[in-house]
Amino acid sequence: MTTVALVHGAFHGAWCFDRLLPHLEQHGLQPLAIELPREDPTAGNVRNAELIVELLRDHDDVLLVGHSLAGLTIPLVAAQRPLRRLVYLCALIPQPGLSGFDWIPAAGVPVFDWGAHQVDHGDGTASWDSAKGAEMFTTGCSAEDAAWATAQLGRQAWLPSTEPCPLEQLPDVPSAYIACTLDEVIAPAWQLRAPREQLGIEPVQLAAGHSPFLSQPAQLAAALAALV
């Protein structure tokens, strides 16, 4: 049975995939939602990748999905162990040798100023403004799901964004990109362009916001099952 390992993005946790898990099971897949130490200012993409590799030690057939910021981590896992496929879910794609902060401003990735909606705690972590979190992260969600998710957004360490990618090149592993065309966090135009330019693949398009695991869990599960 294929394991679909799900890695959450910034400010989120494994909880964000709760609505998606039963839909993956209906497709005969084994879901595994991974919790990253996102509040630890010493945990960057390298450490997060090591944690994921350890958690997947007993899983042979793995589809590894990285949401948003986790796109910077999942290629590091692919460089350390075999995977059926990498899936970038409205995610950043790393540039070898550079940190996200090095290339994101020039790439036109965000559709608004991320920093303007965050509170810097001065310890290497930040929190998201809750009102903007509800508006940007939960596009297309029901009011109930939006409130549930917004209440659980937590602190996020800066290091995954500032740590340079240690790879000399992206790993040679089958990859896919699911672009969310209603995304208000990462520009859809970039999501459609970057997979072609950086990965040489055509993105799969989903008419959803930045959190399709909340707003369209059945459709996202079907898209992931098709990639298996």
C-alpha positions as a Markdown table, in Angstrom:
| # | Residue | x | y | z |
|---|---|---|---|---|
| 1 | Met | 0.0 | 0.0 | 0.0 |
| 2 | Thr | 1.3 | 3.4 | -0.9 |
| 3 | Thr | 1.9 | 5.8 | 2.0 |
| 4 | Val | 0.9 | 9.4 | 1.3 |
| 5 | Ala | 3.1 | 11.4 | 3.7 |
| 6 | Leu | 1.8 | 14.9 | 4.2 |
| 7 | Val | 4.1 | 17.7 | 5.4 |
| 8 | His | 2.4 | 20.9 | 6.5 |
| 9 | Gly | 3.5 | 24.5 | 5.7 |
| 10 | Ala | 4.3 | 27.5 | 7.8 |
| 11 | Phe | 2.2 | 28.3 | 10.9 |
| 12 | His | 0.3 | 25.0 | 10.4 |
| 13 | Gly | 0.6 | 21.5 | 11.9 |
| 14 | Ala | -0.4 | 18.0 | 11.1 |
| 15 | Trp | -3.9 | 18.9 | 12.2 |
| 16 | Cys | -4.5 | 20.7 | 9.0 |
| 17 | Phe | -4.8 | 17.4 | 7.1 |
| 18 | Asp | -7.6 | 16.0 | 9.3 |
| 19 | Arg | -10.3 | 16.5 | 6.6 |
| 20 | Leu | -8.1 | 14.9 | 3.9 |
| 21 | Leu | -7.1 | 11.7 | 5.6 |
| 22 | Pro | -10.4 | 9.7 | 5.3 |
| 23 | His | -10.6 | 10.7 | 1.6 |
| 24 | Leu | -7.2 | 9.3 | 1.0 |
| 25 | Glu | -8.1 | 6.1 | 2.8 |
| 26 | Gln | -11.1 | 5.7 | 0.5 |
| 27 | His | -8.7 | 5.6 | -2.4 |
| 28 | Gly | -6.8 | 2.7 | -0.8 |
| 29 | Leu | -3.9 | 4.9 | 0.3 |
| 30 | Gln | -2.2 | 5.0 | 3.7 |
| 31 | Pro | -2.1 | 8.6 | 4.9 |
| 32 | Leu | 0.6 | 9.9 | 7.3 |
| 33 | Ala | 0.4 | 13.5 | 8.5 |
| 34 | Ile | 3.8 | 14.6 | 9.8 |
| 35 | Glu | 4.3 | 17.2 | 12.5 |
| 36 | Leu | 7.3 | 19.4 | 12.1 |
| 37 | Pro | 8.9 | 21.3 | 15.0 |
| 38 | Arg | 7.8 | 24.6 | 13.5 |
| 39 | Glu | 8.2 | 26.6 | 16.7 |
| 40 | Asp | 11.8 | 25.6 | 17.3 |
| 41 | Pro | 14.1 | 28.4 | 16.0 |
| 42 | Thr | 16.9 | 25.9 | 15.5 |
| 43 | Ala | 14.9 | 23.6 | 13.2 |
| 44 | Gly | 15.5 | 24.4 | 9.5 |
| 45 | Asn | 14.8 | 22.4 | 6.4 |
| 46 | Val | 17.8 | 20.1 | 6.9 |
| 47 | Arg | 16.7 | 19.1 | 10.4 |
| 48 | Asn | 13.1 | 18.8 | 9.2 |
| 49 | Ala | 14.2 | 16.5 | 6.4 |
| 50 | Glu | 16.1 | 14.3 | 8.8 |
| 51 | Leu | 13.0 | 14.0 | 11.0 |
| 52 | Ile | 10.9 | 13.0 | 8.0 |
| 53 | Val | 13.4 | 10.4 | 6.8 |
| 54 | Glu | 13.3 | 8.9 | 10.3 |
| 55 | Leu | 9.5 | 8.8 | 10.4 |
| 56 | Leu | 9.4 | 7.1 | 7.0 |
| 57 | Arg | 11.9 | 4.5 | 7.9 |
| 58 | Asp | 9.4 | 1.7 | 7.9 |
| 59 | His | 7.5 | 2.9 | 4.8 |
| 60 | Asp | 8.8 | 1.6 | 1.5 |
| 61 | Asp | 6.4 | 3.0 | -1.1 |
| 62 | Val | 6.0 | 6.8 | -0.4 |
| 63 | Leu | 4.3 | 9.7 | -2.1 |
| 64 | Leu | 5.7 | 12.7 | -0.3 |
| 65 | Val | 3.6 | 15.8 | -0.3 |
| 66 | Gly | 4.9 | 19.2 | 0.8 |
| 67 | His | 2.5 | 22.1 | 1.3 |
| 68 | Ser | 3.6 | 25.7 | 0.9 |
| 69 | Leu | 6.9 | 26.3 | 2.9 |
| 70 | Ala | 7.4 | 22.5 | 3.1 |
| 71 | Gly | 8.3 | 22.6 | -0.6 |
| 72 | Leu | 11.8 | 23.7 | 0.6 |
| 73 | Thr | 12.1 | 20.5 | 2.7 |
| 74 | Ile | 10.8 | 17.6 | 0.7 |
| 75 | Pro | 13.6 | 17.6 | -2.0 |
| 76 | Leu | 16.1 | 17.1 | 0.9 |
| 77 | Val | 14.2 | 13.9 | 1.8 |
| 78 | Ala | 14.3 | 12.7 | -1.8 |
| 79 | Ala | 18.1 | 13.2 | -1.7 |
| 80 | Gln | 18.3 | 10.7 | 1.2 |
| 81 | Arg | 15.9 | 7.9 | 0.4 |
| 82 | Pro | 13.8 | 6.5 | -2.5 |
| 83 | Leu | 10.3 | 7.9 | -3.1 |
| 84 | Arg | 7.6 | 7.1 | -5.5 |
| 85 | Arg | 7.0 | 10.8 | -6.2 |
| 86 | Leu | 7.5 | 14.3 | -4.8 |
| 87 | Val | 4.4 | 16.4 | -4.8 |
| 88 | Tyr | 4.6 | 20.2 | -4.3 |
| 89 | Leu | 1.2 | 21.4 | -3.1 |
| 90 | Cys | 1.0 | 25.1 | -3.9 |
| 91 | Ala | 4.5 | 25.0 | -2.5 |
| 92 | Leu | 7.8 | 26.8 | -2.9 |
| 93 | Ile | 10.5 | 25.1 | -5.0 |
| 94 | Pro | 14.0 | 25.5 | -3.6 |
| 95 | Gln | 16.9 | 26.9 | -5.6 |
| 96 | Pro | 20.1 | 25.1 | -4.7 |
| 97 | Gly | 22.5 | 27.1 | -2.7 |
| 98 | Leu | 20.0 | 29.8 | -1.9 |
| 99 | Ser | 17.6 | 30.4 | 0.9 |
| 100 | Gly | 14.0 | 31.3 | 0.4 |
| 101 | Phe | 14.7 | 34.9 | 1.5 |
| 102 | Asp | 17.4 | 35.1 | -1.2 |
| 103 | Trp | 15.1 | 34.4 | -4.2 |
| 104 | Ile | 11.5 | 34.8 | -3.1 |
| 105 | Pro | 11.3 | 38.7 | -3.3 |
| 106 | Ala | 12.7 | 38.7 | -6.9 |
| 107 | Ala | 10.6 | 35.7 | -8.0 |
| 108 | Gly | 7.2 | 37.4 | -7.5 |
| 109 | Val | 6.0 | 34.5 | -5.4 |
| 110 | Pro | 3.7 | 36.2 | -2.8 |
| 111 | Val | 0.6 | 38.2 | -3.8 |
| 112 | Phe | 1.0 | 40.4 | -0.8 |
| 113 | Asp | 3.7 | 41.4 | 1.8 |
| 114 | Trp | 4.0 | 38.4 | 4.1 |
| 115 | Gly | 5.9 | 40.4 | 6.7 |
| 116 | Ala | 3.2 | 43.0 | 7.1 |
| 117 | His | 0.8 | 40.4 | 8.5 |
| 118 | Gln | 3.2 | 38.7 | 10.9 |
| 119 | Val | 4.3 | 39.4 | 14.5 |
| 120 | Asp | 8.0 | 39.0 | 15.1 |
| 121 | His | 8.6 | 37.6 | 18.6 |
| 122 | Gly | 12.3 | 38.4 | 18.6 |
| 123 | Asp | 13.3 | 34.8 | 19.3 |
| 124 | Gly | 13.5 | 33.5 | 15.7 |
| 125 | Thr | 9.8 | 32.9 | 15.4 |
| 126 | Ala | 6.8 | 34.8 | 14.2 |
| 127 | Ser | 3.0 | 34.5 | 14.4 |
| 128 | Trp | 0.4 | 35.2 | 11.8 |
| 129 | Asp | -2.2 | 37.9 | 12.3 |
| 130 | Ser | -5.3 | 35.8 | 12.9 |
| 131 | Ala | -7.7 | 38.0 | 10.9 |
| 132 | Lys | -5.5 | 37.9 | 7.8 |
| 133 | Gly | -4.9 | 34.2 | 8.4 |
| 134 | Ala | -8.6 | 33.5 | 8.1 |
| 135 | Glu | -8.8 | 35.6 | 5.0 |
| 136 | Met | -5.7 | 34.4 | 3.1 |
| 137 | Phe | -5.1 | 30.8 | 4.3 |
| 138 | Thr | -8.8 | 29.6 | 4.2 |
| 139 | Thr | -10.1 | 30.9 | 0.9 |
| 140 | Gly | -13.0 | 28.8 | -0.2 |
| 141 | Cys | -13.5 | 27.1 | 3.2 |
| 142 | Ser | -16.7 | 27.1 | 5.1 |
| 143 | Ala | -17.0 | 29.6 | 8.0 |
| 144 | Glu | -16.8 | 26.7 | 10.4 |
| 145 | Asp | -13.6 | 25.2 | 8.9 |
| 146 | Ala | -12.0 | 28.7 | 8.6 |
| 147 | Ala | -12.6 | 29.4 | 12.3 |
| 148 | Trp | -11.3 | 26.0 | 13.3 |
| 149 | Ala | -8.1 | 26.3 | 11.3 |
| 150 | Thr | -7.4 | 29.9 | 12.2 |
| 151 | Ala | -7.7 | 29.1 | 15.9 |
| 152 | Gln | -4.9 | 26.6 | 15.5 |
| 153 | Leu | -2.3 | 28.6 | 13.6 |
| 154 | Gly | 0.8 | 28.9 | 15.7 |
| 155 | Arg | 4.3 | 30.3 | 15.8 |
| 156 | Gln | 6.7 | 29.6 | 12.9 |
| 157 | Ala | 10.5 | 29.7 | 13.0 |
| 158 | Trp | 12.2 | 31.8 | 10.4 |
| 159 | Leu | 15.1 | 29.3 | 9.8 |
| 160 | Pro | 13.4 | 27.2 | 7.1 |
| 161 | Ser | 13.1 | 30.5 | 5.1 |
| 162 | Thr | 16.6 | 31.7 | 5.8 |
| 163 | Glu | 18.6 | 28.5 | 5.6 |
| 164 | Pro | 20.3 | 28.0 | 2.2 |
| 165 | Cys | 19.3 | 24.9 | 0.3 |
| 166 | Pro | 22.3 | 22.5 | 0.7 |
| 167 | Leu | 21.7 | 20.7 | -2.6 |
| 168 | Glu | 23.9 | 21.2 | -5.6 |
| 169 | Gln | 20.9 | 20.3 | -7.8 |
| 170 | Leu | 17.3 | 19.1 | -7.2 |
| 171 | Pro | 17.1 | 15.3 | -6.9 |
| 172 | Asp | 16.3 | 13.3 | -10.0 |
| 173 | Val | 13.0 | 11.9 | -8.7 |
| 174 | Pro | 9.5 | 11.9 | -10.3 |
| 175 | Ser | 7.8 | 15.1 | -9.3 |
| 176 | Ala | 4.4 | 16.7 | -9.6 |
| 177 | Tyr | 3.1 | 20.2 | -8.8 |
| 178 | Ile | -0.5 | 20.9 | -7.8 |
| 179 | Ala | -1.2 | 24.6 | -8.5 |
| 180 | Cys | -4.1 | 26.2 | -6.6 |
| 181 | Thr | -5.4 | 28.8 | -9.0 |
| 182 | Leu | -7.4 | 30.7 | -6.3 |
| 183 | Asp | -4.5 | 31.0 | -3.9 |
| 184 | Glu | -4.1 | 34.3 | -2.0 |
| 185 | Val | -0.8 | 33.4 | -0.3 |
| 186 | Ile | 1.4 | 32.2 | -3.2 |
| 187 | Ala | 0.7 | 33.8 | -6.6 |
| 188 | Pro | -1.1 | 31.4 | -8.9 |
| 189 | Ala | 0.9 | 32.8 | -11.9 |
| 190 | Trp | 4.1 | 31.8 | -10.2 |
| 191 | Gln | 2.7 | 28.3 | -9.4 |
| 192 | Leu | 1.9 | 27.8 | -13.0 |
| 193 | Arg | 5.3 | 29.1 | -14.3 |
| 194 | Ala | 7.8 | 27.7 | -11.8 |
| 195 | Pro | 7.1 | 23.9 | -12.2 |
| 196 | Arg | 7.8 | 24.3 | -16.0 |
| 197 | Glu | 10.9 | 26.4 | -15.5 |
| 198 | Gln | 12.4 | 24.5 | -12.5 |
| 199 | Leu | 11.1 | 21.0 | -12.7 |
| 200 | Gly | 10.3 | 20.7 | -16.4 |
| 201 | Ile | 6.7 | 19.5 | -15.7 |
| 202 | Glu | 3.2 | 20.8 | -16.3 |
| 203 | Pro | 1.4 | 21.6 | -13.1 |
| 204 | Val | -1.9 | 19.9 | -12.2 |
| 205 | Gln | -4.4 | 22.7 | -11.6 |
| 206 | Leu | -6.9 | 22.8 | -8.8 |
| 207 | Ala | -9.5 | 25.6 | -8.5 |
| 208 | Ala | -8.9 | 26.1 | -4.8 |
| 209 | Gly | -7.2 | 28.5 | -2.4 |
| 210 | His | -4.1 | 27.9 | -0.3 |
| 211 | Ser | -5.7 | 25.2 | 1.9 |
| 212 | Pro | -7.4 | 22.6 | -0.5 |
| 213 | Phe | -7.1 | 20.0 | 2.2 |
| 214 | Leu | -9.7 | 22.0 | 4.1 |
| 215 | Ser | -11.8 | 23.5 | 1.2 |
| 216 | Gln | -11.7 | 20.6 | -1.3 |
| 217 | Pro | -10.4 | 17.5 | 0.5 |
| 218 | Ala | -12.2 | 15.0 | -1.8 |
| 219 | Gln | -10.9 | 16.7 | -5.0 |
| 220 | Leu | -7.3 | 16.9 | -3.6 |
| 221 | Ala | -7.4 | 13.2 | -2.5 |
| 222 | Ala | -8.5 | 12.3 | -6.1 |
| 223 | Ala | -5.6 | 14.4 | -7.5 |
| 224 | Leu | -3.1 | 12.7 | -5.2 |
| 225 | Ala | -4.5 | 9.2 | -6.0 |
| 226 | Ala | -4.1 | 9.9 | -9.7 |
| 227 | Leu | -0.4 | 10.7 | -9.1 |
| 228 | Val | 0.0 | 7.3 | -7.5 |
